[in-house]
Amino acid sequence: MIPSQMLKGTLEGSILAIISVQDSYGYEISRQLEKFGFGNISEGTIYPLLLRLEKNGLILATYRESGKGPKRKYYQLSDSGKNELKQFFDSFEELYKAVHQLLKYLGEDNQ
């Protein structure tokens, strides 16, 4: 299980990544996150993040008919969201390299 503090730094970017592949609604996004190994992210975490992303202009929302029940709010990336996602990937790549170097150093040092 990934500690919540570690998730906080990557969850928004991960949500943007999921939406970049296909317009999605909140529950579908949480299931995708679970499928990719993020664990069970509660709707109480997902929906405030989606609201913040929408308020910041990174995603756009439209209501669509649902075959089951009321209309669903689908999200898609805005142009600003696409730029933010690229920045997220660039930053995450830097972080990954730094942590990888540290782990490599620790592995060599402990042999």
LODRENMI-305015 format. One record per residue: residue in three letters; x, y, z of N, C-alpha, C in turn. Coordinates in pm, whole numbers, padded with zeros to 5 digits, always signed. Layout:
BEGIN
ALAXYZXYZXYZ
...
REM end
This chain:
BEGIN
MET+00083-00118+00000+00000+00000+00000+00088+00125+00000
ILE+00053+00221-00084+00130+00344-00096+00084+00441+00015
PRO+00177+00492+00096+00139+00586+00202+00071+00710+00144
SER-00027+00764+00216-00106+00876+00164-00021+00999+00135
GLN+00081+01024+00214+00166+01140+00190+00239+01128+00055
MET+00278+01007+00018+00344+00988-00112+00243+01004-00226
LEU+00122+00959-00202+00017+00972-00305-00017+01117-00334
LYS-00019+01201-00231-00061+01339-00247+00016+01410-00357
GLY+00143+01385-00367+00226+01453-00466+00206+01405-00609
THR+00146+01290-00624+00133+01234-00760-00011+01215-00806
LEU-00105+01228-00717-00243+01194-00752-00303+01287-00858
GLU-00282+01417-00845-00338+01509-00944-00283+01479-01084
GLY-00153+01462-01094-00092+01430-01223-00140+01298-01278
SER-00159+01202-01189-00207+01070-01232-00351+01078-01283
ILE-00432+01160-01218-00569+01181-01264-00569+01248-01402
LEU-00484+01348-01419-00473+01412-01550-00431+01311-01657
ALA-00340+01222-01621-00294+01121-01717-00409+01029-01759
ILE-00489+00986-01664-00603+00898-01696-00702+00970-01787
ILE-00731+01096-01754-00825+01173-01835-00769+01200-01974
SER-00637+01208-01986-00577+01237-02117-00600+01125-02218
VAL-00619+01004-02169-00641+00889-02256-00786+00884-02303
GLN-00877+00916-02211-01020+00905-02242-01099+00991-02144
ASP-01198+01064-02195-01288+01138-02107-01343+01040-02003
SER-01343+01081-01877-01381+00991-01769-01461+01063-01663
TYR-01535+00986-01584-01608+01041-01470-01542+00990-01342
GLY-01578+01050-01230-01509+01026-01104-01491+00881-01064
TYR-01600+00804-01063-01591+00665-01022-01499+00586-01115
GLU-01510+00613-01244-01426+00545-01343-01278+00578-01321
ILE-01249+00701-01285-01111+00742-01257-01059+00667-01135
SER-01140+00656-01031-01095+00585-00910-01069+00437-00940
ARG-01151+00376-01025-01129+00236-01063-01001+00220-01145
GLN-00974+00317-01232-00850+00312-01311-00728+00323-01220
LEU-00735+00414-01124-00624+00429-01030-00600+00298-00955
GLU-00708+00236-00912-00697+00108-00841-00635+00002-00933
LYS-00678-00002-01056-00626-00098-01153-00474-00082-01173
PHE-00426+00043-01168-00284+00068-01188-00201+00054-01061
GLY-00266+00015-00950-00190-00014-00828-00188+00097-00725
PHE-00272+00199-00740-00276+00308-00644-00355+00272-00519
GLY-00420+00159-00519-00504+00121-00407-00644+00178-00424
ASN-00723+00164-00321-00861+00212-00326-00864+00358-00282
ILE-00868+00448-00380-00874+00591-00351-01022+00628-00334
SER-01057+00682-00220-01198+00709-00191-01251+00824-00278
GLU-01382+00821-00297-01447+00929-00371-01429+01062-00297
GLY-01417+01056-00165-01393+01176-00086-01258+01239-00114
THR-01170+01165-00177-01041+01218-00219-01046+01260-00366
ILE-01109+01178-00449-01113+01202-00594-01191+01329-00628
TYR-01313+01342-00576-01399+01452-00618-01346+01591-00582
PRO-01291+01611-00462-01230+01743-00435-01113+01775-00530
LEU-01035+01672-00565-00925+01694-00660-00979+01733-00797
LEU-01085+01663-00842-01145+01696-00971-01200+01839-00970
LEU-01262+01877-00861-01315+02013-00849-01203+02116-00857
ARG-01094+02090-00787-00980+02183-00789-00919+02191-00929
LEU-00903+02074-00995-00849+02074-01131-00939+02152-01226
GLU-01070+02138-01207-01165+02211-01291-01158+02362-01262
LYS-01155+02400-01135-01146+02542-01099-01018+02606-01150
ASN-00911+02527-01156-00783+02577-01205-00773+02574-01357
GLY-00879+02530-01422-00882+02531-01568-00803+02420-01635
LEU-00769+02316-01559-00689+02206-01615-00776+02099-01678
ILE-00902+02092-01635-00997+01998-01694-01128+02070-01721
LEU-01203+02017-01816-01335+02068-01850-01436+01961-01818
ALA-01555+02001-01775-01657+01904-01737-01782+01922-01822
THR-01841+01808-01860-01970+01808-01930-02054+01695-01872
TYR-02183+01718-01867-02274+01614-01820-02321+01533-01940
ARG-02323+01401-01923-02368+01310-02028-02468+01211-01971
GLU-02556+01169-02057-02655+01068-02017-02584+00940-01975
SER-02644+00874-01880-02592+00746-01833-02698+00639-01858
GLY-02656+00523-01899-02748+00413-01917-02805+00363-01785
LYS-02738+00404-01676-02779+00361-01542-02789+00483-01452
GLY-02908+00533-01430-02927+00642-01336-02911+00780-01396
PRO-02873+00876-01309-02866+01015-01353-02747+01041-01446
LYS-02744+01162-01501-02633+01201-01588-02502+01194-01509
ARG-02394+01170-01582-02260+01166-01520-02179+01286-01565
LYS-02094+01332-01477-02006+01445-01509-01875+01388-01563
TYR-01853+01407-01691-01732+01360-01756-01629+01472-01764
TYR-01504+01434-01750-01395+01531-01751-01304+01505-01870
GLN-01253+01615-01927-01153+01604-02033-01047+01710-02006
LEU-00928+01689-02062-00819+01784-02040-00840+01909-02122
SER-00810+02022-02063-00804+02148-02137-00662+02161-02192
ASP-00638+02263-02271-00502+02285-02320-00406+02310-02203
SER-00453+02383-02103-00370+02406-01984-00342+02274-01912
GLY-00442+02186-01910-00424+02055-01848-00319+01971-01920
LYS-00318+01981-02053-00217+01908-02131-00077+01959-02097
ASN-00063+02091-02083+00067+02148-02045+00106+02105-01904
GLU+00010+02106-01813+00035+02065-01674+00077+01917-01669
LEU+00013+01834-01750+00047+01692-01752+00190+01673-01801
LYS+00230+01747-01903+00368+01736-01952+00466+01778-01842
GLN+00435+01886-01771+00521+01930-01660+00527+01825-01550
PHE+00413+01762-01522+00409+01656-01421+00503+01541-01461
PHE+00493+01497-01586+00580+01387-01632+00727+01426-01627
ASP+00758+01549-01667+00897+01595-01663+00949+01597-01519
SER+00868+01651-01428+00908+01658-01287+00920+01519-01226
PHE+00825+01432-01258+00829+01298-01203+00952+01223-01254
GLU+00988+01244-01379+01108+01180-01434+01232+01224-01358
GLU+01242+01352-01326+01355+01402-01247+01358+01337-01109
LEU+01241+01330-01043+01232+01268-00912+01270+01121-00918
TYR+01218+01051-01019+01248+00909-01035+01400+00888-01050
LYS+01463+00968-01134+01608+00955-01154+01685+00979-01025
ALA+01643+01080-00949+01712+01111-00824+01698+00996-00723
VAL+01577+00945-00708+01555+00834-00613+01628+00710-00662
HIS+01624+00685-00792+01695+00568-00848+01845+00579-00820
GLN+01901+00698-00837+02043+00718-00809+02074+00693-00662
LEU+01986+00742-00575+02004+00721-00432+01999+00573-00397
LEU+01902+00501-00451+01892+00358-00424+02013+00283-00478
LYS+02058+00323-00594+02177+00261-00653+02298+00286-00563
TYR+02313+00408-00514+02422+00443-00424+02415+00362-00295
LEU+02297+00352-00239+02282+00276-00115+02311+00128-00137
GLY+02271+00077-00252+02297-00065-00284+02444-00092-00298
GLU+02516-00003-00364+02661-00019-00382+02733-00002-00251
ASP+02687+00091-00168+02752+00121-00041+02734+00007+00058
ASN+02625-00069+00047+02595-00174+00142+02649-00310+00100
GLN+02723-00316-00007+02774-00446-00053+02910-00475+00004
REM end
